[in-house]
Amino acid sequence: MAKFNVKIFKDILKEKTKAGVLKYSQGRVYLFVSFVLYFLSLGIISIKSFSPDSKIDIELIKVIIEALQYAMVLFGGYVFGGKFIKAVKVIGSKKEDK
């Protein structure tokens, strides 16, 4: 059986602080959790859809999936928004240097 390497997830979820210390990023952890829950709920719906006598409330699952989609957009914007602003600043400063 293949061994699952958790080190890559730890590296993804950590960020460097101003002091150079690696610590877990709150936004990245929330984004990861919402991502996992989103696909878990899609998996539950997929499995239940194959059973002929499924008694699952589809409307409730749809509400949960929509809420998780909004959470992923919110946390993704929080996590990657700062990086986007830094990239725009770097590009803008290079144009001014020329």
C-alpha positions as CSV (number, residue, x, y, z in Angstrom):
1,M,0.0,0.0,0.0
2,A,1.3,3.5,-0.9
3,K,2.3,5.7,2.0
4,F,0.6,9.1,2.1
5,N,3.0,12.0,2.4
6,V,1.5,14.8,4.6
7,K,4.5,17.0,4.3
8,I,3.3,18.7,1.1
9,F,0.1,19.7,2.7
10,K,2.0,21.2,5.7
11,D,4.1,23.2,3.3
12,I,1.1,24.5,1.4
13,L,-0.8,25.5,4.6
14,K,2.2,27.4,6.1
15,E,3.4,30.9,5.2
16,K,6.5,32.9,6.2
17,T,6.0,35.7,8.7
18,K,8.0,38.9,8.7
19,A,10.4,37.3,11.2
20,G,11.0,34.4,8.8
21,V,9.1,31.9,10.9
22,L,6.8,29.4,9.2
23,K,3.3,29.2,10.7
24,Y,0.0,28.0,9.6
25,S,-2.0,30.5,7.6
26,Q,-5.6,30.8,8.9
27,G,-7.0,31.6,5.4
28,R,-5.2,28.7,3.8
29,V,-6.4,26.2,6.4
30,Y,-10.0,27.4,6.1
31,L,-9.8,27.2,2.3
32,F,-8.4,23.7,2.5
33,V,-11.2,22.6,4.9
34,S,-13.9,24.1,2.8
35,F,-12.4,22.5,-0.3
36,V,-12.3,19.0,1.3
37,L,-15.9,19.4,2.7
38,Y,-17.1,20.6,-0.8
39,F,-15.8,17.5,-2.5
40,L,-16.9,15.2,0.3
41,S,-20.5,16.5,0.0
42,L,-20.3,16.0,-3.8
43,G,-19.1,12.5,-3.2
44,I,-22.0,11.7,-0.9
45,I,-24.5,13.0,-3.4
46,S,-22.8,10.9,-6.2
47,I,-22.9,7.7,-4.1
48,K,-26.5,8.2,-3.0
49,S,-27.6,8.9,-6.5
50,F,-26.7,5.4,-7.6
51,S,-28.8,3.7,-4.9
52,P,-32.4,3.2,-6.1
53,D,-34.1,3.8,-2.7
54,S,-32.1,6.9,-1.6
55,K,-33.8,9.0,1.0
56,I,-31.6,12.1,0.9
57,D,-32.8,15.7,1.0
58,I,-31.3,17.1,-2.2
59,E,-32.4,20.7,-1.3
60,L,-30.4,20.6,1.9
61,I,-27.3,19.3,0.2
62,K,-27.7,22.0,-2.5
63,V,-27.7,24.7,0.2
64,I,-24.6,23.2,1.9
65,I,-22.8,23.0,-1.5
66,E,-23.7,26.6,-2.3
67,A,-22.5,27.8,1.1
68,L,-19.2,25.9,0.7
69,Q,-18.8,27.5,-2.8
70,Y,-19.2,30.9,-1.3
71,A,-16.7,30.1,1.5
72,M,-14.1,28.9,-1.0
73,V,-14.5,32.1,-3.0
74,L,-14.2,34.2,0.1
75,F,-11.1,32.3,1.5
76,G,-9.5,32.1,-1.9
77,G,-9.9,35.8,-2.4
78,Y,-8.4,36.4,1.1
79,V,-5.5,34.0,0.5
80,F,-4.6,34.9,-3.1
81,G,-5.7,38.5,-3.1
82,G,-2.7,39.7,-1.2
83,K,-0.4,37.8,-3.6
84,F,-2.2,39.4,-6.6
85,I,-1.7,42.9,-5.1
86,K,2.0,42.3,-4.5
87,A,2.4,41.1,-8.1
88,V,0.7,44.2,-9.5
89,K,3.0,46.4,-7.3
90,V,6.1,44.6,-8.6
91,I,4.9,44.9,-12.2
92,G,4.1,48.5,-11.7
93,S,7.4,49.3,-10.0
94,K,9.3,47.7,-12.9
95,K,7.6,49.9,-15.4
96,E,8.4,53.0,-13.4
97,D,12.1,52.0,-13.2
98,K,12.4,52.1,-17.0
